[in-house]
């Protein structure tokens, strides 16, 4: 059963930006790709335990600020070394009437 939690408003997250949020004890990097899509990823780089929310969005990837690992925003798969393991990705929904961004924390999306 989905557990949708409101975490931010679309107005708080411009294309190309990342926002750190915590919901249900899960730290997430909420990222808006350059096409306007919103993604929720675990906020920890799998290469070195640092916050991905401090990184940069480029296209549909999130680049870790420390060593340059890049992760696909939709799947969490690493696209650039040194990271070799994926990060968890969670389902996102946006209420079109309010712009409220909600994240399903019941389980990560299978990779």
N, C-alpha and C positions, 0 to 999 in steps of 0.2 A: 504494500500500500504506500503510495507516494506521501512524503512528508514535506510539503511545500512551505517554505519560510520566506517572508519578505525580507530582503536584505538591503535594497537601495532603490533609488528612482533613476529612470533612464536619463533624466536631466543631470544627474550626478556623475555620469560616466560618458565622456565624449569619445568619439571614435579614436582609437589609438591609445587610450588610457587604461590604467589598471588601478583597482581599488582593493585594499585589504579589508575583508569582512570576516566575522566569526559568527557561526550559527550552530547551535547544538553542540558546542565544543569542537567544531571542525573549523580550522583556519583555511580560508579560501582566498584565492586571487581571482577577483571578478574582472574580466577583461573584455573590452569592446574592440572587435577587430575593425580594420579600416573600412569595411563594407557596412558596419553598423551592427553586426551580430554580436550577441553577448554570450560569454562563456564563463563557467566556474570551474577552476582547477584547484587542486590541493596546493596550498601556498608554501610548499617546500620543494626545493630542487632535489632531485634524486641523486645528484652527483655529490653535492655538499649541502648540508642542512642549512640553507639560507632562504630567505623569503623571495619567492618569485614575484610577489607584488611590487618589489622594488625594481623589477626589470622593465624591458621595453617591448611594446607590441610592434611587430613589423609584418604587415599583411595579415596572415592568419597564424602567426607564430608569436610565442612569448619567449624572449631571450633573457636568460639569467644574467644578472648584473655582474656576478663574480667571475665566472670563467667562460661565459659565452654559450653555454648549452642552450639549445633552442628546442621548444616543445610545440607540437601542433595543438592549437587551441581547441579543436573539435575532438581529438582523440587522446591527447596527452602524451602521444608517442614522441620520443626524442628524435630530433631531426639533425642535430649537430652535437658532436662530442664536446666535452668529455662525458656527458650523461649517456647512459645506455639503458636505463630503466624508465618506463613511463610514469607520469604523475596521474593520480586519480582525477577524473572529470565527472562533474555532476550535472544533471539535467536542469535547464533554466527555462522559465516561462516569464513572459512580459504581459501584463494586463494592458491591453490597447487603450482603455479609457482613462487609466490613471498613470501609466508609465511605470508602475511598480514592478521591480524585478524580484522574482522569487526563485529559490533554489530548492531542489528535491534532495534532501540529505539522507533519505532512506537507504540508498546504496549508490556507489559510483556506477557510471555507465561502463559496461564491459568493453574492454579494448579488443 
